[in-house]
Amino acid sequence: MIKVHQVLHGYADGHRLLRASLPLNAGDARALLTMSDVSGPNAIIPEEGYLTGYPLTGLGMYAIARTWPADELPRPGSVWTHTLLVDFSDLATLPNPGGLSMLHARPSGFRFDRYDTPIVTDISSIANVPCGHRIGELSREIIAALYSKSKYAIVAPTTASAEYELVVMAIWGQQWPKLRRSFRFCTLSFGDRSMENMRFDLQFIPPSLQRSIARIPEILLVDPISQETKSIPWLEHTTEDIISPNTSFFRDFLKSEGATLNSTREAFRPLAAIHHLITHIEQPGGINLAVEAIDQLFGQGHAVNARLMIAKTALERITEMQEGAINFVLDHINLIDPSFLDEHSYPLAQKIWESSPSMLTDLLNKNSAGINIAEKGLEKLPSATLIDGIERDNKTVTSVLAYRPDLVTQPLFWKLYGISEKPGFQVISARPDLHQQAFHAITEANRPDLSSTACEKCGHALALQIISEKSHTINSSINLHREIWITAAVSNSIEISKFFISSEKINPEFLEEISHYVPQILSKLSTIQILGLLQSLDAIKL
């Protein structure tokens, strides 16, 4: 339920205030008196009258008035005006503020008692109703002018005042609360009703006044039936909502976003454009278009709810995102609900890695949400995918290996010439448990140039064991450069001793093979080491 105050003006030895259901200060009383008088000279007012809407900021109320001809009064040109005053806060709750016009009541006789008390009415009785295609068509040119030419007062010539009353109510009802309560309109003016610091946004005039009105600065004449404006997505989107209110949740969006914006008309068009893009985001390129548009239309930091909607929709359609959309999501990551973000963090990490590997590793230095995305990606991405990314962006190798040391066990990793060696061997030095798999990977990558370092880091004894095992393996990469690998493996005599001692059984052919290297081995040993080695060899079970 809302309370609606009423004010009645009419003729009594001049146009004056006749009744009011609330006290009025001098300024508000003066504004009401002026706005309730006839809307211009030589006015010919139809029997149903006309509507005028304007804010009374001092009262914190919006005035919506209906003015009728008072032909029964002795003074020619007399009028009755019944003004309804609605708190700004109540006006914001009405889905269809135009429904307030049903509460207007023309005086009957000279009994005015009914205007002394406020009207209490049920909000649910003032609901949105579809306007139909005719009202949508008549609204289109006016909407285009109102929101594309926001610096101008829009004036439309027409003879169908009753029909355009529905147009005005539909346009007014579509607006978000801040804009709605600042909007000034008159459905039948006989001259520009704007005053200092109170410019009317929209007025309808008789066609005969076009020339005189057109001379007034900052007034734009619009023909509502011309259909001159070309098809523009935001305009068609807005007009569709006039025909079928809020079917795409456009008004909910305007109400949400409008709360963070100013009350001027210029904000409407970009909001409509963004909502159109959001509702059509499933179309090819829709996400990326929305991302590009929002900063162009609003600039950084504005339209927070719209940004959140775009970011969440982008996460739900990750495969379609281009780099700009990825950056947009990351820039707005703190707006997103943590549980929703967590649900989409791995697919997002995949997309980031695909687009720019360093973008993902850079997140490790960001906030907790960014770190979580990077960690999930690095921990779960397939080895081949990570290695491909490292090849494309070698600055990432150290960060990746910190989370995925297992990459050193992949031959593909060691095929990254000039990238894998230093960080790879650092991992091997720190992870003895990876020595065997890493040595296998290095040999399978056909990297004889790394033989000395691989044997040193993984252990010469381990190297001899693996070389021995691969003696009869067909197509083994190690056998392509067997001499190089054996030479590297036997270069540490102490490690060789460990190999002979630890091996339960040595392939005689392999023993014969490495015997060719005995002089090389012995030349590097002391007498005591030679005796130890001979004892080791004596103990071998062939």
C-alpha positions as CSV (number, residue, x, y, z in Angstrom):
1,M,0.0,0.0,0.0
2,I,1.2,3.5,-0.7
3,K,-0.1,6.9,0.3
4,V,-0.8,9.5,-2.5
5,H,-1.4,13.1,-1.5
6,Q,-3.6,15.3,-3.6
7,V,-3.8,18.9,-4.5
8,L,-6.7,20.7,-6.4
9,H,-6.4,23.9,-8.3
10,G,-9.1,25.8,-10.1
11,Y,-10.8,29.1,-10.6
12,A,-12.0,31.1,-7.6
13,D,-11.5,34.8,-8.4
14,G,-8.4,33.7,-10.4
15,H,-6.6,30.4,-10.7
16,R,-5.6,29.3,-7.2
17,L,-5.1,26.4,-4.8
18,L,-8.4,25.1,-3.6
19,R,-7.6,22.0,-1.5
20,A,-4.5,20.1,-0.4
21,S,-4.0,17.0,1.8
22,L,-0.6,18.2,3.1
23,P,1.0,21.5,4.0
24,L,3.0,23.2,1.3
25,N,5.9,25.6,1.6
26,A,5.9,28.8,-0.5
27,G,8.2,27.4,-3.2
28,D,6.3,24.2,-3.8
29,A,3.0,26.0,-3.7
30,R,4.2,28.4,-6.3
31,A,5.5,25.6,-8.6
32,L,2.2,23.7,-8.2
33,L,0.2,26.8,-9.0
34,T,2.2,27.5,-12.2
35,M,2.1,23.9,-13.5
36,S,-1.6,23.5,-12.7
37,D,-2.6,26.5,-14.9
38,V,-3.4,26.1,-18.5
39,S,-0.4,25.0,-20.6
40,G,-0.3,28.0,-22.9
41,P,-2.3,30.8,-24.6
42,N,-5.3,30.1,-26.8
43,A,-5.4,26.5,-25.5
44,I,-8.1,24.2,-26.8
45,I,-8.2,21.4,-24.3
46,P,-10.0,18.2,-25.1
47,E,-12.6,16.9,-22.6
48,E,-10.3,14.2,-21.3
49,G,-7.7,16.8,-20.5
50,Y,-3.9,16.3,-20.5
51,L,-1.2,15.1,-18.1
52,T,1.8,17.0,-16.6
53,G,4.5,15.3,-14.7
54,Y,7.4,16.9,-12.8
55,P,9.4,16.5,-9.5
56,L,9.1,18.6,-6.4
57,T,12.5,18.0,-4.9
58,G,11.9,20.1,-1.9
59,L,9.0,17.8,-0.9
60,G,10.8,14.7,-2.1
61,M,7.7,13.9,-4.2
62,Y,6.7,13.5,-7.8
63,A,3.7,15.5,-9.1
64,I,1.5,13.9,-11.8
65,A,-1.4,16.2,-12.7
66,R,-4.4,16.0,-14.9
67,T,-5.9,19.3,-16.2
68,W,-9.4,19.5,-17.6
69,P,-11.3,22.4,-19.3
70,A,-13.6,24.0,-16.8
71,D,-16.2,25.3,-19.3
72,E,-18.9,25.5,-16.5
73,L,-17.0,28.4,-14.9
74,P,-17.6,32.0,-15.9
75,R,-14.1,32.9,-16.8
76,P,-13.0,31.7,-20.3
77,G,-10.0,29.4,-20.3
78,S,-10.5,28.2,-16.7
79,V,-9.3,24.8,-15.8
80,W,-9.4,22.2,-13.1
81,T,-6.2,20.5,-12.2
82,H,-5.9,17.5,-9.8
83,T,-2.3,16.8,-8.8
84,L,-1.2,13.6,-7.2
85,L,1.9,13.7,-5.1
86,V,3.9,10.5,-4.6
87,D,7.0,10.0,-2.5
88,F,10.1,9.4,-4.5
89,S,10.6,6.1,-2.6
90,D,7.0,4.9,-3.4
91,L,7.4,6.0,-7.1
92,A,10.4,3.7,-7.3
93,T,8.3,0.6,-6.3
94,L,5.6,1.1,-8.9
95,P,5.9,-1.3,-11.9
96,N,3.6,1.0,-13.9
97,P,3.5,4.6,-12.5
98,G,1.2,5.6,-15.3
99,G,-1.5,3.6,-13.5
100,L,-1.6,6.5,-11.0
101,S,-3.6,8.5,-13.6
102,M,-6.6,6.2,-12.7
103,L,-6.7,8.1,-9.4
104,H,-7.4,11.4,-11.0
105,A,-10.8,12.8,-10.4
106,R,-12.4,15.9,-11.9
107,P,-14.4,18.0,-9.5
108,S,-18.1,17.6,-9.7
109,G,-20.0,20.7,-8.7
110,F,-18.2,22.7,-6.0
111,R,-17.7,20.1,-3.3
112,F,-13.9,19.6,-2.7
113,D,-13.8,17.6,0.5
114,R,-12.5,14.5,-1.2
115,Y,-9.2,16.3,-1.9
116,D,-8.5,17.0,1.8
117,T,-7.2,13.6,2.6
118,P,-4.5,11.4,1.0
119,I,-5.5,8.4,-1.1
120,V,-4.2,5.0,0.1
121,T,-3.9,2.5,-2.8
122,D,-2.6,-1.0,-3.4
123,I,0.6,-1.1,-5.5
124,S,-0.5,-4.5,-7.0
125,S,-3.5,-2.7,-8.6
126,I,-1.1,-0.6,-10.6
127,A,0.6,-3.4,-12.6
128,N,2.4,-3.4,-15.9
129,V,0.2,-4.2,-18.9
130,P,1.4,-4.8,-22.5
131,C,1.0,-1.7,-24.6
132,G,0.6,-3.4,-28.0
133,H,2.5,-2.8,-31.2
134,R,0.7,0.5,-32.0
135,I,2.1,2.2,-28.9
136,G,5.5,0.6,-29.5
137,E,5.5,2.1,-33.0
138,L,4.5,5.6,-31.8
139,S,7.1,5.4,-29.0
140,R,10.0,4.5,-31.3
141,E,11.0,7.9,-32.7
142,I,10.4,9.6,-29.3
143,I,12.6,7.1,-27.6
144,A,15.3,7.6,-30.2
145,A,15.3,11.4,-29.7
146,L,15.0,11.3,-25.9
147,Y,18.0,9.1,-25.3
148,S,20.2,10.0,-28.3
149,K,19.7,13.7,-28.0
150,S,19.7,14.0,-24.3
151,K,20.8,17.7,-24.3
152,Y,17.6,18.7,-26.0
153,A,14.0,19.2,-24.9
154,I,11.9,16.9,-27.1
155,V,8.7,18.3,-28.6
156,A,6.4,16.2,-30.8
157,P,3.5,17.7,-32.8
158,T,0.4,15.6,-32.8
159,T,-3.4,15.7,-32.8
160,A,-3.9,12.4,-31.0
161,S,-3.3,13.5,-27.4
162,A,-5.1,10.6,-25.8
163,E,-3.0,8.0,-27.7
164,Y,0.2,9.8,-26.9
165,E,-0.7,9.9,-23.3
166,L,-0.3,6.1,-23.4
167,V,3.1,6.6,-25.1
168,V,4.3,8.9,-22.4
169,M,3.1,6.6,-19.6
170,A,4.9,3.7,-21.3
171,I,8.2,5.6,-21.7
172,W,8.0,7.0,-18.1
173,G,7.2,3.6,-16.7
174,Q,10.2,2.0,-18.4
175,Q,12.7,4.3,-16.7
176,W,14.7,3.4,-13.6
177,P,13.7,5.2,-10.3
178,K,16.3,8.1,-10.4
179,L,15.4,8.9,-14.0
180,R,11.7,8.4,-13.5
181,R,11.5,10.9,-10.6
182,S,13.4,13.6,-12.6
183,F,11.5,13.2,-15.8
184,R,9.3,16.2,-16.8
185,F,6.5,15.8,-19.4
186,C,3.3,17.3,-20.7
187,T,0.9,15.5,-23.0
188,L,-0.5,18.7,-24.5
189,S,1.4,22.0,-24.4
190,F,0.4,25.2,-26.1
191,G,3.9,26.7,-25.6
192,D,7.2,25.5,-24.1
193,R,6.5,24.9,-20.4
194,S,10.1,24.9,-19.4
195,M,11.2,27.3,-16.8
196,E,14.6,28.3,-15.3
197,N,16.2,25.2,-13.8
198,M,13.2,23.2,-14.8
199,R,13.4,22.1,-18.4
200,F,10.7,19.7,-19.7
201,D,12.1,16.5,-21.3
202,L,9.1,15.7,-23.4
203,Q,6.1,17.8,-24.6
204,F,3.4,17.2,-27.2
205,I,2.0,20.2,-29.1
206,P,-0.7,21.0,-31.7
207,P,0.9,20.9,-35.2
208,S,0.1,24.6,-35.7
209,L,2.7,25.5,-33.1
210,Q,5.7,23.8,-34.8
211,R,7.2,27.0,-36.3
212,S,7.1,29.0,-33.1
213,I,8.4,26.2,-30.9
214,A,11.2,25.4,-33.4
215,R,12.7,28.8,-32.8
216,I,13.4,28.1,-29.2
217,P,17.0,27.1,-28.5
218,E,17.7,23.5,-27.3
219,I,14.3,22.2,-28.5
220,L,14.2,19.3,-30.9
221,L,11.1,18.7,-33.0
222,V,10.3,15.0,-33.6
223,D,7.7,13.5,-35.8
224,P,6.5,10.4,-34.0
225,I,5.1,8.7,-37.1
226,S,8.0,9.4,-39.4
227,Q,10.0,6.2,-38.7
228,E,13.1,8.1,-39.9
229,T,15.5,6.6,-37.5
230,K,17.3,3.6,-38.9
231,S,17.2,0.3,-37.1
232,I,19.6,0.3,-34.1
233,P,19.8,-2.7,-31.8
234,W,19.4,-0.7,-28.6
235,L,16.4,1.2,-30.0
236,E,14.6,-2.0,-31.2
237,H,15.4,-3.6,-27.8
238,T,13.8,-0.7,-25.9
239,T,10.8,-0.6,-28.2
240,E,10.2,-4.3,-27.8
241,D,10.1,-3.8,-24.0
242,I,7.5,-1.0,-24.4
243,I,5.3,-3.5,-26.3
244,S,5.9,-6.4,-23.8
245,P,7.3,-5.0,-20.5
246,N,10.2,-6.7,-18.8
247,T,9.9,-10.0,-20.8
248,S,13.7,-9.9,-21.2
249,F,14.2,-8.5,-17.6
250,F,15.2,-5.2,-19.2
251,R,13.5,-3.1,-16.5
252,D,15.0,-5.1,-13.7
253,F,18.4,-4.5,-15.3
254,L,17.7,-0.7,-15.6
255,K,16.6,-0.5,-12.0
256,S,19.7,-2.4,-10.8
257,E,22.2,-0.4,-12.9
258,G,20.4,2.9,-12.7
259,A,20.9,2.9,-8.9
260,T,24.6,3.5,-9.5
261,L,24.2,6.1,-12.3
262,N,23.0,9.7,-12.5
263,S,19.4,10.7,-13.3
264,T,20.0,12.1,-16.7
265,R,18.6,10.7,-20.0
266,E,22.1,10.2,-21.5
267,A,22.7,7.1,-19.5
268,F,19.7,5.2,-21.0
269,R,21.1,4.4,-24.4
270,P,24.3,2.8,-23.3
271,L,22.4,0.7,-20.7
272,A,19.9,-0.4,-23.4
273,A,22.8,-1.3,-25.7
274,I,24.6,-3.3,-23.0
275,H,21.4,-5.2,-22.1
276,H,20.7,-6.0,-25.7
277,L,24.2,-7.4,-26.0
278,I,23.8,-9.4,-22.8
279,T,20.5,-10.9,-23.9
280,H,22.0,-11.8,-27.3
281,I,25.4,-12.9,-25.9
282,E,24.8,-16.4,-27.2
283,Q,25.2,-15.2,-30.8
284,P,28.6,-15.5,-32.4
285,G,31.0,-13.0,-31.0
286,G,28.4,-11.7,-28.5
287,I,30.6,-12.0,-25.4
288,N,33.5,-10.1,-27.0
289,L,31.1,-7.4,-28.4
290,A,29.7,-6.9,-24.9
291,V,33.2,-6.6,-23.4
292,E,34.3,-4.1,-25.9
293,A,31.1,-2.0,-25.6
294,I,30.8,-1.6,-21.8
295,D,34.1,0.4,-21.4
296,Q,33.3,2.4,-24.5
297,L,29.9,3.3,-23.2
298,F,30.5,3.8,-19.5
299,G,34.2,4.0,-18.9
300,Q,36.0,2.1,-16.1
301,G,34.3,1.6,-12.8
302,H,30.7,2.3,-13.9
303,A,27.8,-0.1,-14.5
304,V,29.1,-2.6,-11.9
305,N,26.1,-5.0,-12.1
306,A,26.3,-5.1,-15.9
307,R,30.0,-5.9,-15.7
308,L,29.3,-8.7,-13.3
309,M,26.6,-10.1,-15.7
310,I,29.0,-10.0,-18.6
311,A,31.8,-11.6,-16.6
312,K,29.6,-14.5,-15.3
313,T,28.2,-15.1,-18.8
314,A,31.7,-15.1,-20.2
315,L,32.7,-17.8,-17.7
316,E,29.7,-19.9,-18.8
317,R,30.8,-19.6,-22.4
318,I,34.5,-19.8,-22.0
319,T,35.3,-21.4,-25.3
320,E,34.1,-18.3,-27.1
321,M,36.2,-15.8,-25.2
322,Q,39.0,-13.9,-27.0
323,E,41.9,-12.3,-25.1
324,G,39.9,-9.1,-24.4
325,A,37.1,-11.0,-22.8
326,I,39.6,-13.0,-20.7
327,N,41.2,-9.8,-19.5
328,F,37.8,-8.4,-18.7
329,V,36.9,-11.4,-16.5
330,L,40.3,-11.2,-14.7
331,D,39.8,-7.5,-14.1
332,H,36.4,-8.1,-12.5
333,I,37.2,-11.3,-10.7
334,N,36.6,-9.9,-7.3
335,L,33.0,-9.2,-8.2
336,I,32.2,-12.8,-8.9
337,D,30.8,-15.1,-6.2
338,P,33.7,-17.4,-5.0
339,S,31.7,-20.6,-5.4
340,F,30.7,-19.7,-9.0
341,L,34.3,-18.7,-9.8
342,D,35.6,-21.9,-8.3
343,E,33.2,-23.9,-10.5
344,H,34.7,-22.3,-13.6
345,S,38.3,-21.8,-12.5
346,Y,39.8,-24.8,-14.3
347,P,38.1,-24.1,-17.7
348,L,39.1,-20.5,-17.3
349,A,42.7,-21.5,-16.6
350,Q,42.6,-23.7,-19.8
351,K,41.4,-20.8,-21.9
352,I,44.0,-18.4,-20.4
353,W,46.8,-20.9,-21.0
354,E,45.6,-21.4,-24.6
355,S,45.6,-17.7,-25.2
356,S,48.7,-16.6,-23.3
357,P,50.7,-18.9,-21.0
358,S,52.3,-16.0,-19.2
359,M,48.9,-14.5,-18.4
360,L,48.2,-17.6,-16.3
361,T,51.5,-17.7,-14.5
362,D,51.3,-14.0,-13.8
363,L,48.1,-14.7,-11.8
364,L,50.4,-16.4,-9.2
365,N,51.5,-12.9,-8.2
366,K,47.9,-11.5,-8.0
367,N,45.1,-11.8,-5.5
368,S,43.9,-15.0,-3.9
369,A,41.3,-15.6,-6.6
370,G,43.9,-15.3,-9.3
371,I,46.3,-17.6,-7.5
372,N,43.6,-20.2,-7.2
373,I,42.8,-20.1,-10.9
374,A,46.5,-20.4,-11.8
375,E,47.2,-23.2,-9.3
376,K,44.2,-25.2,-10.6
377,G,45.3,-24.8,-14.1
378,L,49.0,-25.7,-13.6
379,E,48.1,-28.7,-11.4
380,K,45.5,-30.2,-13.8
381,L,46.5,-29.2,-17.3
382,P,47.8,-32.2,-19.3
383,S,51.6,-32.4,-19.6
384,A,51.6,-32.0,-23.4
385,T,49.5,-28.9,-23.1
386,L,51.8,-27.3,-20.6
387,I,54.9,-28.2,-22.6
388,D,53.3,-26.7,-25.7
389,G,52.6,-23.5,-23.7
390,I,56.2,-23.3,-22.4
391,E,57.5,-23.6,-26.0
392,R,55.3,-20.7,-27.0
393,D,56.2,-18.6,-23.9
394,N,59.5,-19.8,-22.4
395,K,59.3,-17.3,-19.5
396,T,56.8,-19.5,-17.9
397,V,59.0,-22.6,-17.5
398,T,60.2,-22.0,-13.9
399,S,56.7,-21.2,-12.6
400,V,55.2,-24.2,-14.3
401,L,57.9,-26.6,-13.0
402,A,57.3,-25.3,-9.4
403,Y,53.8,-26.8,-9.7
404,R,54.5,-29.6,-12.2
405,P,58.0,-31.1,-11.6
406,D,56.7,-34.2,-13.3
407,L,57.3,-32.5,-16.6
408,V,61.0,-33.5,-16.4
409,T,59.9,-37.1,-16.9
410,Q,58.4,-36.2,-20.3
411,P,60.6,-36.6,-23.4
412,L,58.6,-33.7,-25.0
413,F,59.9,-31.4,-22.3
414,W,63.6,-32.2,-23.1
415,K,62.9,-31.5,-26.7
416,L,62.6,-27.8,-25.8
417,Y,66.1,-26.9,-26.8
418,G,67.5,-23.9,-24.9
419,I,64.5,-23.8,-22.6
420,S,64.4,-27.1,-20.6
421,E,68.0,-27.6,-19.6
422,K,68.7,-25.3,-16.7
423,P,65.3,-25.3,-14.9
424,G,64.9,-29.0,-15.7
425,F,68.1,-30.1,-14.1
426,Q,67.4,-27.8,-11.1
427,V,64.2,-29.9,-10.5
428,I,66.2,-33.2,-11.0
429,S,68.7,-32.0,-8.4
430,A,65.9,-31.4,-5.9
431,R,63.9,-34.5,-6.6
432,P,65.8,-37.8,-6.4
433,D,62.5,-39.7,-6.8
434,L,62.3,-38.5,-10.4
435,H,65.9,-39.4,-11.4
436,Q,65.1,-42.7,-13.2
437,Q,62.1,-41.4,-15.1
438,A,63.9,-38.1,-15.9
439,F,66.9,-40.0,-17.3
440,H,64.7,-42.1,-19.5
441,A,62.9,-39.0,-20.7
442,I,66.3,-37.3,-21.6
443,T,67.5,-40.3,-23.5
444,E,64.2,-40.7,-25.3
445,A,64.3,-37.1,-26.3
446,N,67.5,-37.9,-28.1
447,R,69.6,-35.4,-26.2
448,P,73.2,-36.9,-26.2
449,D,74.4,-33.3,-25.8
450,L,73.0,-33.6,-22.2
451,S,74.6,-36.9,-21.5
452,S,77.3,-35.7,-19.1
453,T,74.9,-33.5,-17.1
454,A,72.2,-36.1,-17.1
455,C,74.6,-38.8,-15.7
456,E,75.9,-36.3,-13.1
457,K,72.5,-35.2,-11.9
458,C,70.7,-38.6,-12.1
459,G,73.8,-40.7,-11.1
460,H,76.3,-42.6,-13.2
461,A,75.3,-45.9,-11.7
462,L,71.7,-45.3,-12.6
463,A,72.7,-44.3,-16.1
464,L,74.8,-47.5,-16.6
465,Q,71.8,-49.6,-15.4
466,I,69.4,-47.9,-17.8
467,I,72.0,-48.2,-20.7
468,S,72.4,-51.9,-19.9
469,E,68.6,-52.4,-19.9
470,K,68.2,-50.8,-23.3
471,S,71.0,-52.8,-24.9
472,H,68.6,-54.8,-26.9
473,T,65.7,-52.4,-27.2
474,I,64.9,-51.7,-30.8
475,N,64.6,-48.1,-31.8
476,S,65.8,-46.9,-28.4
477,S,67.1,-43.3,-28.8
478,I,69.9,-44.1,-26.4
479,N,71.3,-46.6,-28.8
480,L,71.6,-44.0,-31.6
481,H,74.4,-42.4,-29.6
482,R,75.4,-45.3,-27.4
483,E,79.1,-44.5,-27.2
484,I,78.5,-41.0,-26.1
485,W,76.1,-42.2,-23.3
486,I,78.5,-44.9,-22.1
487,T,81.4,-42.5,-22.1
488,A,79.5,-40.1,-19.9
489,A,78.2,-42.9,-17.7
490,V,81.7,-44.4,-17.0
491,S,83.3,-41.0,-16.3
492,N,82.8,-41.3,-12.5
493,S,84.8,-44.3,-11.2
494,I,83.2,-44.3,-7.8
495,E,79.7,-44.4,-9.3
496,I,80.8,-47.3,-11.5
497,S,81.9,-49.2,-8.5
498,K,78.4,-48.7,-7.0
499,F,76.9,-50.0,-10.3
500,F,78.9,-53.2,-10.2
501,I,78.3,-53.8,-6.5
502,S,74.5,-53.0,-6.6
503,S,73.8,-54.9,-9.7
504,E,72.7,-58.5,-9.0
505,K,73.4,-59.7,-12.5
506,I,75.1,-57.9,-15.4
507,N,74.5,-58.7,-19.0
508,P,77.9,-60.3,-20.2
509,E,77.6,-58.5,-23.5
510,F,77.2,-55.1,-21.7
511,L,80.2,-56.0,-19.5
512,E,82.3,-56.7,-22.5
513,E,81.0,-53.5,-24.1
514,I,82.1,-51.3,-21.2
515,S,85.4,-53.2,-20.8
516,H,86.6,-51.2,-23.8
517,Y,86.4,-48.2,-21.5
518,V,88.4,-49.9,-18.7
519,P,91.7,-48.1,-19.5
520,Q,89.9,-44.8,-19.4
521,I,88.3,-45.8,-16.1
522,L,91.5,-47.1,-14.5
523,S,93.5,-44.0,-15.5
524,K,91.3,-41.9,-13.3
525,L,91.5,-44.2,-10.2
526,S,93.9,-44.4,-7.3
527,T,95.5,-47.7,-6.3
528,I,93.0,-48.3,-3.5
529,Q,90.1,-47.5,-5.8
530,I,91.4,-49.9,-8.5
531,L,91.7,-52.7,-5.8
532,G,88.1,-51.9,-4.8
533,L,86.9,-52.0,-8.3
534,L,88.6,-55.4,-9.0
535,Q,87.0,-56.8,-5.9
536,S,83.7,-55.5,-7.1
537,L,84.2,-57.2,-10.5
538,D,85.2,-60.4,-8.8
539,A,81.9,-60.4,-6.9
540,I,79.8,-60.0,-10.0
541,K,77.5,-62.8,-10.9
542,L,77.5,-63.2,-14.7
